């Protein structure tokens, strides 16, 4: 039985990865690319990291949910529109049926009874820390999915997180208010009364919830990772996640409707258990969409074997030259220094791979990282003082101290002779060419 499974798995890999797609039609190429994407996504799920991180987010959400909603309600109370957030909460809890209404009512009562003035400075700080810890946990999970080693600075975290907490709810409620006012206008009501437009309006009402979820997911997929995410991949992942989330909600609602036996087994804990299961499914689908967005933006990771991509020596040299060229060019032309995310998007290279090369350049005093503006890179010295042959020599020798070769003296001398000849040829070809001359 095991041999049969391995045989079918190898046959599937041969069909998906070994074939040359150049002679195939556009439809068949699209089908194979979709199957490859599905294959790597299922593989990521089977590894278990996404499920573990979804479970971790469930725990953090349970702790942070009431403080998060309390902060959002406090902001919206200033605009006297706090009542408009309650439908969002009940919409999220709809798959739980009557239990969802009970949980939602309980959460709202907790928020209404929360008196921020009684908390004091320490209590208020703990309240904000609990909320920020949830967003931080989400960012760490997204950074894992997007293979990002660096995190936002403390100042950027506070600024970005507070902007989400303060501005996000206001924008969402404002968008809903504008939509509601447009629907209730006399002209729209007149169009609805006409037969074709009435039917179109009905079907549009069915699709609007999906569009809202997809739009929200797209925004979060682009904003949360500490890298530049393109609109196309984010929209693809959000579309899949949004449809899955709405479909899972309908299926879960039918499941909870027939789960009366769980009340007899778990008694009062049945509500909490159902709520935690729905939270887990929601987070897993949300993270799955981000994983799809990552694979769409970096198709080089859509491959049969899992693991980090290893660059060859030639690729490292090329990447170092490209990075140095654009960092030097932006400085030479007086533009704003490039960040890691901007360099990653510009060169089309995952940030975690580019960061390794930039780290070598930084340790050898070719570039320097500055905090303002926004953790960007500048040349560490004058462009006329940076020789290309020295830069290549540093990249080629990076990591030399990690391995010690124990070969004979005779073969070592022959090897050193070949390497010295290559080095002399490279130095003779490049001469004293500087980065400034290269850019000009």
C-alpha positions in Angstrom: 0.0 0.0 0.0 2.8 2.4 0.9 4.6 1.6 -2.3 1.5 2.4 -4.3 1.2 5.8 -2.6 4.8 6.6 -3.4 4.3 5.5 -7.0 1.3 7.7 -7.5 3.0 10.6 -5.8 6.0 10.3 -8.1 3.7 10.0 -11.2 1.9 13.2 -10.1 5.2 15.0 -9.7 6.3 13.8 -13.2 3.1 15.1 -14.7 3.3 18.5 -13.0 7.0 19.4 -12.9 8.9 17.4 -15.5 6.8 18.4 -18.5 7.9 21.2 -20.8 4.9 23.6 -21.1 6.2 25.5 -24.1 4.2 23.5 -26.6 1.0 23.4 -24.6 -2.1 25.6 -25.2 -2.8 28.6 -22.9 -5.7 26.8 -21.2 -3.6 23.7 -20.4 -0.7 25.7 -19.2 -3.1 27.6 -16.9 -4.5 24.3 -15.6 -1.0 22.9 -14.9 0.1 26.1 -13.1 -3.0 26.0 -11.0 -2.4 22.4 -10.1 1.2 23.2 -9.2 0.0 26.0 -6.9 -2.6 23.7 -5.3 0.2 21.1 -4.8 2.5 23.4 -2.9 -0.3 24.9 -0.9 -1.4 21.4 0.3 2.2 20.6 1.0 2.5 23.7 3.2 -0.7 22.6 5.1 0.7 19.1 5.6 3.9 20.5 7.1 1.8 21.9 9.9 3.3 25.3 10.5 0.1 27.1 9.2 -2.1 25.1 11.4 0.1 25.7 14.5 0.2 29.4 13.8 -3.6 29.5 13.3 -4.0 27.8 16.7 -1.7 30.3 18.3 -3.7 33.2 16.8 -6.9 31.6 18.2 -5.4 31.9 21.7 -4.2 35.5 21.2 -7.6 36.4 19.7 -9.5 35.1 22.7 -7.3 37.3 25.0 -7.4 40.4 22.7 -10.9 40.4 21.3 -12.7 42.4 23.9 -9.9 45.0 24.3 -9.6 45.3 20.5 -13.3 45.9 20.1 -13.2 48.3 23.0 -10.5 50.4 21.4 -12.5 50.4 18.1 -15.7 51.4 19.9 -13.9 54.2 21.7 -12.7 55.7 18.5 -16.1 55.4 16.8 -17.9 56.9 19.8 -16.1 60.1 19.0 -17.9 60.1 15.7 -21.2 58.8 17.3 -21.3 55.8 14.9 -20.3 53.0 17.4 -23.5 51.1 16.8 -22.5 50.4 13.2 -19.7 48.0 14.3 -22.0 45.6 16.0 -23.3 44.2 12.7 -19.7 43.2 11.8 -19.3 41.2 14.9 -22.7 39.5 14.5 -21.9 38.8 10.8 -18.6 37.1 11.8 -20.5 35.0 14.4 -23.4 34.1 12.0 -22.1 30.6 11.3 -22.6 29.8 15.0 -26.3 30.3 14.7 -28.1 31.1 17.9 -24.9 30.5 19.9 -23.3 33.3 17.8 -25.9 35.8 18.8 -25.4 34.8 22.5 -21.6 35.2 22.2 -22.0 38.5 20.4 -24.4 39.9 23.0 -22.0 38.8 25.8 -19.1 40.5 24.1 -21.0 43.7 23.5 -22.1 43.8 27.2 -18.4 43.3 28.3 -17.5 46.3 26.1 -20.3 48.5 27.4 -19.4 47.7 31.0 -15.7 48.5 30.4 -14.8 51.8 32.0 -11.5 53.1 30.6 -11.4 55.9 33.2 -11.3 53.4 36.0 -8.4 51.4 34.5 -5.7 54.1 35.2 -2.5 54.6 33.3 -1.2 51.0 33.9 -4.5 49.4 33.0 -4.8 51.4 29.9 -1.3 50.5 28.9 -2.1 46.8 29.4 -5.2 47.3 27.3 -3.3 48.7 24.4 -0.5 46.2 24.7 -3.1 43.3 24.5 -4.5 44.8 21.3 -1.0 45.5 19.8 0.2 42.0 20.7 -2.5 40.5 18.5 -1.5 42.6 15.5 2.2 41.8 16.2 1.4 38.1 16.3 -0.3 38.4 12.9 2.7 40.3 11.5 5.1 37.6 12.7 3.0 34.9 11.1 2.8 36.8 7.8 6.6 37.4 7.9 7.0 33.6 8.3 4.8 33.0 5.2 6.6 35.6 3.2 10.1 34.4 4.3 11.0 37.8 5.9 13.7 37.8 8.5 13.5 41.5 9.5 10.7 42.9 11.5 9.4 46.5 11.6 11.2 48.8 14.0 9.5 49.6 17.3 8.6 53.1 16.2 7.1 51.9 12.9 5.1 49.2 14.7 3.5 51.7 17.0 2.8 54.1 14.2 1.4 51.4 11.8 -0.6 49.6 14.4 -2.2 52.7 15.9 -3.1 53.9 12.4 -4.9 50.6 11.9 -6.7 50.8 15.2 -7.7 54.5 14.9 -8.3 55.0 11.2 -9.4 51.5 10.0 -12.7 51.4 11.8 -13.6 55.0 10.7 -12.9 54.2 7.0 -14.9 51.0 7.1 -17.9 52.6 8.7 -17.6 55.6 6.3 -17.6 53.3 3.3 -20.7 51.5 4.6 -22.5 54.7 5.3 -21.8 56.0 1.8 -23.0 52.7 0.3 -26.2 52.8 2.5 -26.9 56.4 1.5 -26.5 55.6 -2.2 -28.8 52.5 -2.0 -31.5 54.6 -0.2 -31.4 57.4 -2.7 -34.5 58.2 -4.8 -32.7 57.5 -8.1 -31.5 54.1 -7.0 -34.9 53.2 -5.7 -36.4 54.2 -9.0 -34.0 51.9 -10.9 -34.7 49.0 -8.6 -38.4 49.3 -9.4 -37.6 48.6 -13.1 -37.6 44.9 -13.8 -34.1 44.2 -15.2 -32.4 46.5 -12.7 -34.2 45.1 -9.8 -33.0 41.6 -10.6 -29.4 42.9 -11.1 -29.6 44.7 -7.8 -30.7 41.5 -6.1 -27.8 39.5 -7.5 -25.4 42.3 -6.7 -26.6 42.2 -3.1 -25.6 38.5 -3.0 -22.1 39.3 -4.3 -21.4 42.4 -2.2 -20.5 40.4 1.0 -17.9 38.5 -1.0 -16.5 41.7 -2.5 -16.2 43.3 0.9 -14.4 40.3 2.3 -12.1 40.1 -0.7 -11.3 43.9 -0.5 -10.6 43.7 3.2 -8.3 40.6 2.8 -6.5 42.3 -0.1 -5.7 45.3 2.0 -4.5 43.2 4.9 -2.3 41.0 2.6 -0.7 44.1 1.2 -0.3 46.0 4.5 0.7 43.4 7.2 3.8 41.7 5.7 7.0 43.7 6.1 7.6 43.7 2.4 6.1 45.1 -0.8 3.2 42.9 -1.9 1.8 43.5 -5.4 -1.9 44.0 -5.9 -2.3 41.1 -8.3 -1.0 38.3 -6.0 -2.8 39.9 -3.0 -6.0 40.0 -4.9 -5.6 36.4 -6.0 -5.0 35.2 -2.5 -7.9 37.3 -1.1 -10.3 36.0 -3.7 -9.6 32.4 -2.9 -9.6 33.1 0.9 -12.8 35.2 0.7 -14.8 32.6 -1.2 -13.5 29.8 1.1 -14.4 31.8 4.2 -18.0 32.6 3.1 -18.4 28.9 2.0 -16.9 27.6 5.2 -19.3 29.9 7.1 -22.4 28.4 5.4 -21.1 24.8 6.0 -20.3 25.6 9.6 -23.7 27.1 10.1 -25.4 23.9 8.9 -23.0 21.9 11.2 -23.9 23.9 14.3 -27.6 23.7 13.5 -27.4 19.9 13.9 -24.9 19.8 16.8 -27.4 19.7 19.6 -25.7 16.6 21.0 -22.6 18.7 21.8 -24.7 20.7 24.3 -25.4 17.5 26.2 -21.7 16.5 26.2 -20.0 19.8 26.9 -22.9 21.7 28.6 -22.1 25.4 28.9 -18.7 24.9 27.3 -20.2 24.0 23.9 -20.6 27.6 23.0 -16.9 28.3 23.7 -15.7 25.2 21.8 -17.8 26.1 18.7 -16.5 29.7 18.9 -12.8 28.5 19.1 -13.3 26.0 16.2 -14.8 28.8 14.0 -11.9 31.2 15.0 -9.4 28.5 14.0 -11.0 27.9 10.6 -11.2 31.6 10.0 -7.5 32.1 10.8 -6.4 29.1 8.8 -8.3 30.3 5.7 -6.9 33.8 6.2 -3.3 32.5 6.4 -3.9 30.2 3.5 -4.9 33.2 1.3 -1.6 34.9 2.3 0.3 31.7 1.4 -1.3 31.7 -2.1 -0.4 35.4 -2.5 3.2 34.6 -1.7 3.4 31.8 -4.2 1.8 34.0 -6.9 4.3 36.8 -6.3 7.3 34.5 -6.1 6.6 31.6 -8.5 10.2 30.3 -8.1 9.0 28.8 -4.8 6.4 26.8 -6.6 8.6 23.7 -7.0 8.4 20.0 -6.1 10.9 20.2 -3.2 10.3 22.4 -0.1 12.9 24.5 1.6 14.9 27.7 1.2 16.2 28.6 -2.2 20.0 28.5 -2.4 21.7 30.9 -4.7 24.7 29.8 -6.8 27.9 31.9 -6.5 27.2 33.5 -9.9 23.7 34.5 -8.7 25.1 36.0 -5.5 27.5 38.0 -7.5 24.8 39.3 -9.8 22.4 40.1 -7.0 25.2 42.0 -5.1 26.0 44.0 -8.2 22.3 44.8 -8.9 21.7 45.8 -5.3 24.9 48.0 -5.2 24.0 49.6 -8.5 20.5 50.7 -7.4 21.5 51.8 -4.0 24.3 53.8 -5.5 22.2 55.2 -8.3 19.4 56.4 -6.0 22.1 58.1 -3.8 23.9 59.6 -6.9 20.7 61.0 -8.3 19.5 62.4 -5.0 16.5 60.1 -4.7 15.0 58.8 -1.4 17.1 55.8 -0.2 15.7 52.3 -1.0 14.3 50.1 1.7 14.7 46.3 1.8 11.0 45.9 0.7 11.5 48.4 -2.2 14.7 46.7 -3.4 13.0 43.3 -3.1 10.1 44.4 -5.2 12.3 46.2 -7.7 14.7 43.3 -8.3 11.9 40.6 -8.1 13.8 38.7 -5.4 12.4 37.5 -2.0 13.4 39.8 0.8 15.0 37.0 2.9 17.4 36.1 0.0 18.3 39.7 -0.7 18.8 40.4 3.0 21.7 37.9 3.1 23.5 39.6 0.3 22.9 43.1 1.8 24.2 41.8 5.1 27.5 40.8 3.5 27.8 44.3 1.8 27.0 46.0 5.1 29.5 44.0 7.2 32.2 44.8 4.6 31.5 48.6 4.7 30.0 48.9 1.2 26.6 50.0 2.3 25.1 51.2 5.6 21.5 50.9 6.9 19.9 54.1 8.2 16.8 54.3 10.3 15.4 57.5 8.8 13.8 57.2 6.4 12.3 53.8 7.2 15.3 51.5 7.5 16.8 52.2 4.1 20.2 51.7 2.6 22.9 54.2 1.6 26.5 53.7 0.3 28.8 53.5 3.3 31.5 55.7 1.5 31.9 57.8 -1.5 31.0 56.1 -4.7 34.4 56.9 -6.2 36.0 54.8 -3.3 34.0 51.6 -4.0 35.8 49.4 -6.6 33.8 46.8 -8.4 36.6 44.2 -8.2 36.7 44.7 -4.4 33.0 44.2 -4.2 33.1 41.0 -6.2 36.0 39.7 -4.2 34.1 40.2 -0.9 31.0 38.4 -2.3 33.1 35.5 -3.5 34.9 35.1 -0.2 31.9 35.5 2.0 31.6 32.6 4.4 35.2 31.4 3.9 35.8 31.1 7.7 33.0 28.6 8.1 34.7 25.7 6.3 38.3 24.5 6.6 39.6 22.3 3.8 42.1 19.6 4.7 43.7 18.8 1.3 47.2 18.0 0.4 49.8 20.7 -0.3 50.4 19.7 -3.9 46.8 19.7 -4.9 46.2 22.9 -2.8 49.0 24.7 -4.8 47.5 23.7 -8.1 44.1 24.9 -7.0 45.4 28.1 -5.7 47.2 28.7 -9.0 43.9 28.4 -11.0 42.0 30.6 -8.6 44.8 33.3 -8.6 44.7 33.3 -12.4 41.0 33.8 -12.4 41.4 36.6 -9.8 44.1 38.4 -11.9 41.9 38.1 -15.0 39.0 39.7 -13.2 41.1 42.5 -11.7 42.7 43.2 -15.1 39.3 43.4 -16.8 37.6 45.6 -14.2 40.7 47.6 -13.3 39.9 50.5 -11.1 36.3 50.9 -12.2 34.3 52.5 -9.4 30.6 52.4 -8.7 30.2 56.1 -9.7 31.9 55.4 -13.1 29.7 52.3 -13.5 26.5 54.3 -12.8 27.5 57.1 -15.1 
